[in-house]
Amino acid sequence: MHDALETTFDRWCRRQAKGKGLRVGLIAWPDAGPTVLSQNATPGLPTSLSLRKSHVFADRYVPGVLEESRLIVPIRLIKANDPADTPTDTFGEGSAVWRSPDGDHPLSIEDLAMLVVLSVRQAFHNARGRAIDDPGFALLTGWMMTALDADDGALIQKMRQIEPRVFWWWGWVLQHIGEMHAAERAWMWQVENHQGPPDAAVRSLLELMESAKSSPADRLGLCRRAQRVFDETGFREFDLQTKLDLARCAALVDLGYRVEALESLQEVDRRLVANPCGGALRQTAKVAWLGWRAGGTLQTLGVTTALASGVVTSATARFKLRRAWSLRRLRSRRPRLPQHAVVPGLADGVDDSASEKVGAAIKRIALVRLDKIGDLVSMQPIIARVRERFPEAQIDLFVTAGLEPLAETLAEGVRPVGVSWKESEAFDKFLNQIESESKYDLLIDLLEPEARRHARLTRAIPAAYKVGFDSPGRGETFTHRVPTPAKPTHLIDRTAWLLRPLGISVPDEVGGRPALSLTPEVIESARVRLRECFGSSRVVGLHVGAGWRFKRWYPESFIEVGRALVEKQGVKIAVMAGPGEESLAAEVVGGLGDDAALFEPTLEQLPGLCAACDLMVVNDSGPMHVAVATGVPTVVAWGPGDRTLFEPRGADGQVRVVSDQPRCANCPQEVEAERCPMGYRYDAVPCLRNIALDQVVAASDELLASGANASVTVAGEAVGVNGRT
């Protein structure tokens, strides 16, 4: 249904007249929405409903990642011209209209249902109902409550078909603004003639039980109705079932059926003991209270003792208690400072002499980034800025084992430390070893998302000051917590926020671009390899690999691009592949014939080989970031990746990105999956099929014809690597 919602949203956006929006007229009932409208809107006056695509589809979109669309729908309550036509007790087509200069046009039930679902989704996804203060939403809600009362069931059914949980969401939204009467009506619509998700129906019934208006007998009836939903659908969720059982116990106690209540409570007790991680600790107090009400002190002690012993003897519970205790000790030993706090002595704006003293005080620095090739290369501007700030300090960069050769090229004097975090025993041994080593003066965790490997490593590394992004799992580790950027921005700009506690002023958009520092020996070795294969001809490198299969452009597409460049530009093709990608590269070499050769560079050789080429054509991958960071002109066949976050940053005119992303782009990566998250097989993925061959060839021709020359930093200065500058 999401695709249908998006299609409608986009269609309505296209129909907007110069941003004025689509005007909707709602034929007013005499008492349309008196409670909801009284807070935010005045009947008869125009108001507007603002819908943002990234808010409506918050479960699929990150704001700013794709195009941001905004739909403005001015809404007005209007009176029918003929009082006899006023829909006092009936609802039908024409009760709502599109308003345009050439007159009013009846709004179909489907369009009206879509509009309501879109507005409810946006209100639900906004934290704590902030968007509910929108007068347009209040006006539409008040009118819809009256319209649904007069509806014969067609509109309700249509809304359920579009979004099965819409009435549960609507009730939740209304509850958060204090409209309990309207919320209860929405929850009843979710339950009546129920054909949707069972969890939404059960949650609605539970909310109705807790509304404090129903009698014990009514609550017991609602419990039985919810249990029938569980039994008929076969749906089971531990927390929901426990809440339902406790609500049943409370209703039985209120009705005086204490024996039945105790029996039901013992069943809850057994379930909580069997699954202590499903909310048992949160429910213990309620179980004890209901046990006391149902049977007195002895029964309460029996139920509570059995529950407590079962929870404490559970391995899962013991693990959680140990973790909570370790965090408590860590908090008492290393209290967290407020966000935006600066490391003592590193205030921004100090003079040169004070800055030198500060740099001298920080003698050992640990940087942590256990990630892949591309992410590590993107950290180069940040690492270089730290080196600039502390020129005399020893900087240890903790990276995934095997990436040490690449880490050495990021900044002068950085010592890479490989961490085998994928091997449990080796990782545990490393953590025990690092805890006993000498203390660092400063640690910076360069990873924003919460990751267990980073949490364990940053806790183990001894350091006087620890800087990192504030997160539930790692916030207690850091002495200086940096708030996570709310605006979607590039990975480099986001990570640069970690420099602020060091007294470095960082704008929201840093604009830095990675640049690798290669030795003359590495560059000369790459030149020799290419000359041995192709003589003095110009060379175009094709790197056909990527860490995720669904980011790899098709071999036949690379073959077509290579053939076109050989015919038009007279170049030779160096086909490169990483470990496990040899067969893919061999297929491309076979399709290109004598004009191509296969190269399998190591990670240490890859930057030099890329820099020695006249042009690189690559996928969205780690080698893409390596190629751009060496300064070589690069064309990228971009698949499903997040361009806002990971698009390569090169010099002006150096990089061309060719992509045609569908709405399902930026999907989660499942490396071993046979199909992409949207269900497409590799040979039919829209992200890859939509990449235009002619655009890739045109971009390659343009960069080759422009005479752009690859350059790389050697001993601190940029030099040409092809000898044709």
C-alpha positions, 0 to 999 in steps of 0.5 A: 500500500505504501507505493499507492500512497506515494503515487497519490502523494506525488500526483497531488504535488504535481497538481498544485498550482504554483505552490498554492496547493489543492483546495478541499471543501468540506460540506459542514454538518451542523456539529462537525467535530465540536471538540477537536475543532475547538482547540485549533480551528474555527469552522468556516475559516480557511486553514491548511494541512501541510504534509511532508513526504519524509514525515508521512513516510518516516518509516521508509525515508530519512529526511533529505536523503531523497527529494523532499516533497511538501503538499499544502492542502488548504481546507475550508468548511463550507455550507451547502447552498441548499439547506436541503442538501446539507448532509445532516445524517448521510455521507456520500460522494460530494460531501467533500470537493476539490475547489478550483477556479472552474468550480467544485469537483466531487472528491471521490471516497478513495481520494478522501480516504487517502488524504486522511490516511496521509495526515494520520500517518504524519501525525503518528510519526511525529514525536509526541504529536507535535504536528497535531497542533496543525489546524488543518489536521484538527479541522479534517479530524473533526469533520471526519469524525462526524462523516464516519458516523454518517457513513454506511461503512464504505469510507471506513472500509476504504481507509482500512484497505489503504492502511490497516492500522489507520484507526489505531494510529488515529486513536493514539494521536487523539489520546496524546492531545487529550481527545479521549472521546474521539480516541475511543471512537477511533479505537472502536472503528479499528476493532469493529468488523476486524480484518486487519493486523491483530496487534492493532486490534488488541492494542486498541482494546487494551487502550479502551480498558485503560480509559478509566470509563469502562466498568469491570464487567465491560473491561472483562468483556473487552479482555475476552474479545481481545483473547478471541483475536489472539485465538482466531488469528494465532498471533502471539506477542509476549508483552501484549499477552501479559498486559491482557492477562493482567488486565483480566486479573484486575477486572476479575478482582474488581468483580470479586472473583478472587480465586479465578484471578489468582489462577490467571495470575499464576499463569502470568507468573509462569510465563514471566519466569519462562521468559524473563527478558520480556518485561518481567521486571517491569511487571513484578510490582503489578503482579504483587499488587494484584496478588495481594488484592486477590488473595492476601499476604501469603499468596502475594509472597508466593507469587512474588517469590516464584517470579523473583527467583525465576528472574534472578536465576535466568541467564538473560536476567543475570546478564542484564543485571551485570550490564546495568551494574557495570554502567552504574559503576562507570557512571559513578567513576566517570560522570557524563559532562553536558553535551557541547562540553569542551575538553579542559584547556582546549577552549576555542579561540586561544592564541598560538602560544596557548594552543601550543601548550594545549597540544603539548598536554595531549601526548597520546590519542586513540581514534576508533573506526572499526568499519569498511574501506570506504568509511575509513577513507571518508574519515581522512579529513577528520584524522588530518584535522586532529593531527593538525591540532596536535602535531606532536601527539602520538595518534593510534588509529584502531581499524578493522584488521587487514586495513592497516596499509590503508590507514597509514595513508590517511595522515602523517605519523598515524600508527594503525592498530588492527582489531580482529573484532569479527573473531570472538576469542581474538577480540576478547583477548585484545580487549584484555590486553588493551586494558592493561596498557598505558593510558591515553590522554584522549579517545575519539570514537568516530562511529555515529551509529551504535555498534557493540564492537565500538562500545566494548572497545571504547570502554576497554581503552583507558583514556583520561577524556573520551569523546563520542556521539551520545547514544543509549548504549555508549553514552555512559562511556564518554566524558564528552558527549556530542549530540547526533546531527538531526539534519541529514548530511554527508558522513564527513560533515556529521563526523566533524561534530566530534571535533567541537569538544577539542575546541575546533569550530566546525560549521554544519557543512565542512566540505572536506574531501579525503586525500590519500598520502602515497609514497613515491615507491607505490606510485612508481610500482603502479606505473611500471605494472601498467607500462608492462601491460599497455606500454604508453597507452592511456589506461582506464581502470574498471573496478567491478567489485563492491561489498554488497552484491546489489551495488555491483553494476552488471558485467555486461554493462562494464563490457559495453562501457569498456568497448565504447571507450576503446573505440572512441578514445583508443584507451586500454582497460585495466580491470581490477578486482578484490578478493572473491571477485576474480571470476567477475573481473575475468568475465569482463576481461573476456568480453573486452579481449586483447584491449584489457588485462586483469589486475588483482591489487592488494589493499596496499597496491590499490591506491597507487594503481588507481592513481596511475590510471587516466580514469576510473569507472567504479561502483558505489564501493570502497575502491570508489572512495579510494580512487577519488581520494587519490585524485584520479577522474572517476565515474561512478555507476551508483546503485541503491546507496545513500547519496546524501550520506556517502556520495564521494567528494572530489575536486571540482570536475573530478567525479561524475555520479550516474544513477536513477534511483527508484523510491525504494533506494537507500534500503537496508543491506543484507549481504547474503540475501538472494533478493534485495529488500524489495524482493528483486533478484540481482538481474532485475534490480531497478537501481542497477537496471536504471543506470544509463550506459550512454550517460556513463560513456558520455561522462567518461568521454568528458573527463578523458577529453578534459585532460584532467590529470590524476594527482596524489599527495606525496610528502605533503604536496600534490604532484601529477602521476601520469607525467602529462601535467 
